[in-house]
């Protein structure tokens, strides 16, 4: 048996699982937005120094998809660099990023319903990705 560390490998089933994780994260975000919309949440937001905008379904899909793919990319990079500790490092990083992503909501001028719904979307994407993206080692 060799004493050298082997690089982490991602199997096709792991790639498929990660792709499904991205789809699930986007779907969770969309579901929360739809429930908010059906509940009468006004998604009009005004951030300091920016014009008023309405958070629509297209923005929800694009931003949750981009964030999910970035998360996957960072995890893949960490698997090459940190190997055995990649999942732990990525999970800590993902949780920190998710919590930091909530900070701008405090400065956003929007209804309480919009802030709660937007915050829930951030946390839902993070929860799905943290749960499903890393490959757990035994």
N, C-alpha and C positions, 0 to 999 in steps of 0.2 A: 504494500500500500504506500502510495506516495505522500510525502509530508507537505507538498506544495498545495497552495489553495487553488481550487478550481473556480473559474469565473461563473457567476450565476447565469443560468440559462433559462430562457423563457420558452416554454413549450407552446405548440399551437393551441392547446386547450387553454393555457394561461392567457395567450393573446386574445382568444375568443372571449374568455371571461372578462378581460379588461375592456374589450370593445363593448360588451354588454353592460359593464359598469358605467361606461361613458353614456350609453343610451339611457340607462336607468337614472343617472344623475340628471340628465336633461329632462327626462320624463317626469321626475319628481318635482323639478323646478316648474315645469309647465303646469303640472297638476295643481300646485299651490297657487300659481298665478290665476288659473281658471277658477278655482274655488274662490279666490279673492274677488275676482271680477264678478262672478255670479252672486257674491255676497254684497256687492255694491261698493267695493273698495275703489277709491279714486286714485289712480296711479300717476297723477300729475305731481311731479317733483321739481324743486328748484334748489340747485346747489349754488353755493357762493361763487360769484363770478361767472356763472353760466346762465343761459336762458332757460326758461321753464320748459320742461319736456314731459311727455307721457311715456311711461314704461309700457311698451306694447309686447305682444307675443313674440314678434320677430327679435326684439332685443333680448328677451328672456332666453330664447333658443340659442342665439348667437353667443351671448356672453357665457351661458352655462356650458355650451359646447367648447368654446375656446378655453375656459378655465379647466374643464375636465381634461382636454387634450394636453394642456400645459402640465397639469398634474401628472399625467401618464408619462410625458416626456421627461420630466424631472425625475420621476421614479426610475425610468429606464437608464438615465444617466447615472443616478446613484447606484444602481445595480452593477454598473461597470466599474465605478470608482470605489464605493464602500462595500460592495459585495454582500457579505453576511449581515452587515448592520444596515443595509439599505432600507429595509422595511421599517425599522425603528426610527431611523433618521427621517425618512420621508413622512411617517405618521406624525412625528413631532412637528415637522415643518408644516405639514398640511393643517394641523390643528391651529398653529400660530397664525398662519395665513388666513384661515377661516375667521378667527377671532378679530384679527386686524381689519378684515374686510367689513366688519360690522361698524367700525369707528366712523366712517363717513355718514352713516345714517343719523348720527347725533347732530351733524351740521346741516343735514338735508331738511329743507322746508317741505313737509308733506303731512298728510293726515296721519293720525296714529295707526289707523288700519293699514295704510300703505307702508309705514315703517315696520310694523310687525310682520306683514306679509313679505316684504323684501328681505327682512332679516331671516325669516323662516326659509326663504329660498336659498340664501347663502348657506345656512346651516344644513339644509337638506342635501345640497350638492356635496358639501364636505362630508356629511355622514355616509352617504352612499360611496363616495370615493375612498374614504378611509377604511370602510368595511370591505370593499370588493377589489380595489386595485392591487394592494401588496400581495405578493406570494408568500404565504406563511411557511416557514421552515419547521421541521419537526425536530 
